[in-house]
Amino acid sequence: MAWILDEYSKFHGHSPAVVTGKPLDLGGSLGREAATGRGVVYATEALLKDHGKIIADQSFVIQGFGNVGSWTATILHEQGGKVIAISDANGAVKNTDGIDVPRLVDYAKKTGGVKGFDGGEDIDPKSILAERCDVLIPAAIGGVLTRENANGVQAKFVVEAANHPTDPDADEILAKKGVVVLPDVYANAGGVTVSYFEWVQNIQGFMWDEDKVNAELKKYMTRAYEDVKEMSKSKGCSYRMGAFCLGIGRVARATLLRGWGA
């Protein structure tokens, strides 16, 4: 991103707002590294609150321990959530009493993965999606929940931190099982939202402190949840379809206001 900024600025003058995700010294935003994971937690918090629950009373299973998965696990742990199983590309670890997430983060940095962590037992990473928990968070790659394994999901809620982790067949199966799915188009939007905040700060020429970034992110994610929920209720549809209706409707209204009527 620094290179893109430099190349563009050579021809157009210093233009920090042209790209986001920049290093802090070149106009990047505080809080950007953790933003997607933090947004996942804020989305989860809003969903649970709507069902009369709080993070501290729930158990969590997380597939993926890269940037998004590790930050999600860390922040859930900080808020009292019990993270009982975590996987990455090469292994998985489980502790029904709760994993010491900060220790696991340090271990994974030193060894390159979660396999062999002494704060839990190694399990088959292929079984991670079927572990019994309150909230399942796919935070790795797309297409992991399919018609072949969706019936095995034992979670009450699925929060999509990855992009497109649930295929359409699995979506239907989970809906029939009564599993609430919070879609990726909303749940993992924390990163792009803080990228928007970075652009705003660059345009203003005034940088925010990290508390301000996180507070604004929580406000946006909470408000967006309410918007998605209301749309879903009004249309009698899933959160995923409600989110799509909301987004497409906004684009359609903007199109009409610009005089591009059909």
C-alpha positions as CSV (number, residue, x, y, z in Angstrom):
1,M,0.0,0.0,0.0
2,A,2.9,2.3,0.7
3,W,4.2,1.6,-2.8
4,I,0.8,2.4,-4.4
5,L,0.7,5.7,-2.4
6,D,4.2,6.6,-3.6
7,E,3.6,5.8,-7.2
8,Y,0.3,7.7,-7.4
9,S,1.8,10.7,-5.5
10,K,4.6,11.0,-8.0
11,F,2.1,12.1,-10.6
12,H,-0.6,13.7,-8.5
13,G,1.2,15.1,-5.5
14,H,1.0,13.7,-2.0
15,S,-2.3,11.8,-1.9
16,P,-2.6,9.7,1.3
17,A,-6.3,9.1,0.8
18,V,-5.8,7.2,-2.5
19,V,-5.3,3.9,-0.8
20,T,-6.0,2.4,2.7
21,G,-4.2,-0.2,4.8
22,K,-1.1,1.9,4.8
23,P,1.7,1.9,7.5
24,L,0.9,4.2,10.4
25,D,3.8,6.5,9.4
26,L,2.3,7.1,6.0
27,G,-1.2,7.9,7.1
28,G,-2.5,4.5,8.1
29,S,-5.1,4.2,10.9
30,L,-4.7,2.9,14.4
31,G,-6.8,-0.2,15.0
32,R,-6.7,-1.3,11.4
33,E,-4.8,-4.6,12.1
34,A,-7.4,-5.9,14.5
35,A,-10.4,-4.3,12.8
36,T,-11.9,-7.3,11.0
37,G,-11.7,-9.5,14.1
38,R,-12.9,-6.7,16.3
39,G,-15.8,-6.1,14.0
40,V,-16.7,-9.8,14.1
41,V,-16.8,-9.6,17.9
42,Y,-19.0,-6.5,17.8
43,A,-21.4,-8.3,15.3
44,T,-21.5,-11.3,17.6
45,E,-22.2,-9.1,20.6
46,A,-25.1,-7.5,18.8
47,L,-26.5,-10.9,17.7
48,L,-26.2,-12.4,21.2
49,K,-27.8,-9.4,22.9
50,D,-30.7,-9.7,20.5
51,H,-31.2,-13.2,21.8
52,G,-30.8,-12.3,25.5
53,K,-27.2,-13.6,25.8
54,I,-23.8,-12.1,26.4
55,I,-20.3,-13.1,25.2
56,A,-19.1,-14.1,28.7
57,D,-21.8,-16.8,28.9
58,Q,-21.1,-18.4,25.6
59,S,-18.6,-21.0,24.2
60,F,-16.9,-20.4,20.9
61,V,-15.2,-22.5,18.2
62,I,-13.0,-20.7,15.6
63,Q,-11.8,-22.2,12.3
64,G,-8.8,-20.2,11.3
65,F,-6.1,-18.5,13.3
66,G,-4.7,-16.0,10.9
67,N,-5.2,-12.2,11.3
68,V,-9.0,-12.4,11.6
69,G,-9.3,-15.6,13.6
70,S,-6.5,-14.7,16.1
71,W,-7.9,-11.2,16.8
72,T,-11.4,-12.6,17.1
73,A,-10.3,-15.2,19.6
74,T,-8.2,-12.6,21.5
75,I,-11.0,-10.1,21.9
76,L,-13.6,-12.8,22.8
77,H,-11.2,-14.0,25.5
78,E,-10.7,-10.5,26.8
79,Q,-14.5,-10.1,27.1
80,G,-14.9,-13.4,29.0
81,G,-16.0,-15.7,26.2
82,K,-14.9,-19.3,26.5
83,V,-13.0,-20.2,23.3
84,I,-12.9,-24.0,23.4
85,A,-11.5,-25.0,20.0
86,I,-9.3,-23.3,17.4
87,S,-7.9,-24.7,14.2
88,D,-5.5,-23.5,11.5
89,A,-4.3,-25.0,8.2
90,N,-2.1,-27.7,9.9
91,G,-3.8,-28.6,13.2
92,A,-6.4,-27.9,15.8
93,V,-6.5,-27.6,19.6
94,K,-9.4,-28.1,22.0
95,N,-9.9,-27.4,25.7
96,T,-13.5,-27.6,27.0
97,D,-12.5,-25.5,30.0
98,G,-11.4,-22.7,27.6
99,I,-8.2,-22.0,25.8
100,D,-5.7,-19.5,27.1
101,V,-5.8,-17.5,23.9
102,P,-2.9,-15.1,24.7
103,R,-0.6,-18.1,25.3
104,L,-1.8,-19.7,22.1
105,V,-1.1,-16.6,20.1
106,D,2.5,-16.5,21.5
107,Y,2.9,-20.2,20.8
108,A,1.6,-19.9,17.2
109,K,4.0,-17.0,16.5
110,K,6.9,-19.1,17.7
111,T,6.0,-22.4,16.1
112,G,3.9,-21.4,13.0
113,G,0.7,-23.0,14.2
114,V,-1.6,-24.2,16.9
115,K,-0.6,-27.9,16.6
116,G,1.1,-29.2,19.7
117,F,-0.1,-26.5,22.1
118,D,0.1,-27.8,25.6
119,G,-2.9,-25.8,26.8
120,G,-5.3,-28.3,25.2
121,E,-5.5,-31.5,23.2
122,D,-4.8,-31.9,19.6
123,I,-7.8,-32.8,17.5
124,D,-8.4,-33.4,13.8
125,P,-8.9,-30.0,12.2
126,K,-11.5,-31.5,9.9
127,S,-13.7,-32.0,12.9
128,I,-13.6,-28.4,14.0
129,L,-16.9,-27.4,12.4
130,A,-18.8,-30.2,14.2
131,E,-17.6,-29.3,17.7
132,R,-20.3,-28.7,20.2
133,C,-20.5,-24.9,21.1
134,D,-22.8,-22.0,21.2
135,V,-21.1,-19.9,18.5
136,L,-19.2,-21.3,15.5
137,I,-16.9,-18.8,13.7
138,P,-15.5,-19.9,10.3
139,A,-12.6,-17.5,9.9
140,A,-10.4,-19.2,7.3
141,I,-11.4,-19.9,3.7
142,G,-14.6,-20.0,1.7
143,G,-16.8,-23.0,1.0
144,V,-16.2,-24.9,4.2
145,L,-19.8,-25.5,5.2
146,T,-21.5,-27.6,2.6
147,R,-24.3,-30.1,2.2
148,E,-21.9,-32.8,3.3
149,N,-21.1,-31.4,6.7
150,A,-23.9,-28.9,7.6
151,N,-26.0,-31.4,9.4
152,G,-23.1,-32.0,11.8
153,V,-23.0,-28.4,13.0
154,Q,-23.9,-28.3,16.7
155,A,-23.7,-24.6,17.2
156,K,-26.7,-22.4,17.8
157,F,-25.1,-19.5,15.9
158,V,-22.7,-19.2,12.9
159,V,-20.9,-15.9,12.5
160,E,-19.1,-15.7,9.1
161,A,-15.8,-14.1,9.7
162,A,-14.4,-15.7,6.4
163,N,-15.6,-14.7,3.0
164,H,-18.4,-17.1,1.7
165,P,-17.8,-19.9,4.1
166,T,-21.3,-21.3,3.8
167,D,-22.6,-22.5,0.4
168,P,-26.3,-22.2,-0.5
169,D,-27.1,-25.9,0.2
170,A,-25.5,-25.6,3.7
171,D,-27.5,-22.4,4.2
172,E,-30.7,-24.2,3.7
173,I,-29.8,-27.1,6.0
174,L,-28.7,-24.8,8.8
175,A,-31.9,-22.8,8.5
176,K,-34.0,-26.0,8.8
177,K,-31.9,-26.9,11.9
178,G,-32.7,-23.5,13.4
179,V,-29.1,-22.3,13.3
180,V,-28.9,-18.5,13.0
181,V,-26.3,-17.5,10.5
182,L,-24.8,-14.0,10.5
183,P,-23.6,-13.4,7.0
184,D,-20.1,-12.5,5.9
185,V,-21.2,-9.4,4.0
186,Y,-22.0,-7.9,7.4
187,A,-20.1,-9.9,10.0
188,N,-16.6,-9.4,8.5
189,A,-17.0,-5.8,7.4
190,G,-15.0,-4.3,10.3
191,G,-11.8,-4.2,8.2
192,V,-13.3,-2.3,5.3
193,T,-15.1,0.0,7.7
194,V,-11.9,1.0,9.4
195,S,-10.4,1.4,5.9
196,Y,-13.2,3.9,5.4
197,F,-12.2,5.6,8.7
198,E,-8.6,5.8,7.4
199,W,-9.8,7.5,4.3
200,V,-11.8,9.9,6.4
201,Q,-8.8,10.7,8.6
202,N,-6.7,11.3,5.5
203,I,-9.2,13.6,4.0
204,Q,-9.5,15.6,7.2
205,G,-5.8,15.6,7.8
206,F,-6.6,14.7,11.4
207,M,-5.8,11.3,12.8
208,W,-7.9,9.6,15.5
209,D,-6.6,7.7,18.6
210,E,-7.3,4.0,18.8
211,D,-10.2,4.3,21.3
212,K,-11.9,6.6,18.9
213,V,-11.5,4.2,16.0
214,N,-12.8,1.3,18.0
215,A,-15.8,3.3,19.4
216,E,-16.8,4.4,15.9
217,L,-16.4,0.8,14.6
218,K,-18.7,-0.5,17.4
219,K,-21.3,2.2,16.6
220,Y,-21.3,1.4,12.9
221,M,-21.4,-2.4,13.4
222,T,-24.2,-2.2,16.0
223,R,-26.3,0.1,13.8
224,A,-25.7,-2.1,10.8
225,Y,-26.9,-5.1,12.7
226,E,-30.1,-3.3,13.6
227,D,-30.6,-2.3,10.0
228,V,-30.1,-5.9,8.8
229,K,-32.4,-7.3,11.5
230,E,-35.2,-4.9,10.6
231,M,-34.9,-5.6,6.9
232,S,-35.0,-9.4,7.6
233,K,-38.1,-9.0,9.8
234,S,-39.9,-6.8,7.3
235,K,-39.2,-9.3,4.4
236,G,-39.6,-12.4,6.5
237,C,-36.2,-13.7,5.4
238,S,-32.8,-14.7,6.7
239,Y,-30.1,-12.3,7.8
240,R,-28.2,-13.0,4.6
241,M,-31.1,-12.1,2.4
242,G,-31.9,-9.1,4.6
243,A,-28.4,-7.8,4.2
244,F,-28.5,-8.3,0.4
245,C,-31.9,-6.5,0.2
246,L,-30.6,-3.7,2.3
247,G,-27.4,-3.2,0.2
248,I,-29.1,-3.5,-3.2
249,G,-31.9,-1.2,-2.0
250,R,-29.5,1.5,-1.1
251,V,-27.7,1.2,-4.5
252,A,-31.1,1.3,-6.3
253,R,-32.2,4.4,-4.4
254,A,-29.0,6.2,-5.2
255,T,-29.3,5.2,-8.9
256,L,-32.8,6.6,-9.1
257,L,-31.8,9.9,-7.3
258,R,-29.1,10.4,-9.9
259,G,-31.7,10.2,-12.7
260,W,-30.9,6.7,-13.9
261,G,-34.5,5.5,-13.7
262,A,-35.4,2.4,-15.6
